[in-house]
């Protein structure tokens, strides 16, 4: 009687296939779109997902200035920055940050959903957020992704 040997295939840098996706942020809720994009950046949408390898795809978000918040978050949610110096704490309400730098709202939401280590920092590098309709990544031929 022969023994059966099953092996688990783990992804590595040589076997990862990366795709490019473009997502339209118009009328999308910040938390919901961020959770879905974070899963794509990690590679959880693939069958070859391996936790210790960056198997994720590249994601381009356009119209980041047209995202929405639920409830009263637009007036009540605070974004805090600290310079490291005494008295260097700065707070900004979501409505003001969305008007001034709309890309930061989505970048911070998605970054908070990724691992807090070298792998997470590598994953966030595959995210490109733009406030307007255009992006400079047409050469990569991104596929449109709808949620």
N, C-alpha and C positions, 0 to 999 in steps of 0.2 A: 504494500500500500504506500503510495507516494504522498509526501507531505505537500500541502499547498502553501506557497509563500506569497503573501500579499505585501506590497510595499506602498507606502504613501508618498505621493509626489509632492515635494515642496518647491515652491517658486523660488527663483533666484534672479539676480540682476540680468543674467543672460537670457532667461526664458520669459521675461515679462513683456507683454504686448501692451503698449500704451495708445490710447485713443484720445482725441480732442473733442470736447463737447462745448457748445455754446448754450447758455441759459438766459432767457429773457426775464428780468426781475420785475417787469411791469405788473402791478397789483398782486405781488406775491408777499406773503407774510414772512417777516425776517426769520423767525425761529424755524418755521417749517421748511423753507427753502435751504436754510443753513444746515439743518440735520441731513437732508437728502444729499447736498453737495459734499458734506463731510464724509458721508459713506462712500461716495464715488472717489474722493481723494484718497481714502484709505484702501480702496479696492474691494470693498465688501460686496459690490455688485457682481463680482466675478467668481467663477468656480475655482479659480486658481488662488483664491485669497489665502495668504499666509501672514499671521500676525506680526512676525519679526522681519518681514520684507516689505518694502514699499511697492505694492502692486497696483497702485491707483492710477487714475487717468488725469489728464489735464482738463481744467474747467475754466471757461471764460464766462463771466457774468456781465451782461450789458444792461443798461437802464437801471443801474443801482440806485439812482435818485428817485425812482418810482416805486420802491418797496413800501410796505405798510407795516404798522404795528397793530396788535389787537388791544382792546381795552383802552386804558389811559396811559399806556407806556410812552406814547409820543411826548406827553407833558411830564411824566413822573420818572421815567428811566434816566438814571445818571450814568455818564461815562466819566471815570476818574483817571487822571494821569498824575503821577508823582515824579518830580524831577530828582529826588534824592537829597535835596537841600531843605533846611528848615523853612517851613512856610511854602514849600514848592508843590503843594497839592492843588490841582485844578480840576474842577467839576464842570461838566457841560451836559445840558439836557439833550435828549435824543432828537428833538425837533431842530435844535440849533446845529447839532453835529450833522444831521441829515441834509441840512441846507448848505453848510459850509464844506464838508468833506463826506459825501455819501458813500464813497468806497469803504471808508473805515468802519462803518456800521456793520456791513456784511463781513469784512475781513476779521473783525474782532469776534463776531458771533461764531464764525466757522472755526477760527483758531482755538476758541475755547472748547470745541467739540473734538479736537484732535489730541493725540497723545502728547504729554508734556515731556518730551525727550528729543534726542537727535532725529529720530524717525519722524516725529511730528513736525519738526522744523523743516525737514526735507519735503514733507507732504504739502505744507502751506506754500512752498515755493512753486507748486504746480497750479496755483490759483491766480487768476487774473481778473480784476474787477474794474469796470469802467462805468462812469456815470452816464455817458451818452449812448447813442445807438451804434456807433462805429467802434471797431477794434482793429489793431494792426496784425492780427493773426490769421488773415485770410489764406496765407500760403500753406498753413497746416490743414486746411480743408476741414474745419470742425463740423461735427454733426449737430443738428439742433436737438436739444433735449427738452421735452415738455413734462411738466409735473401736473 
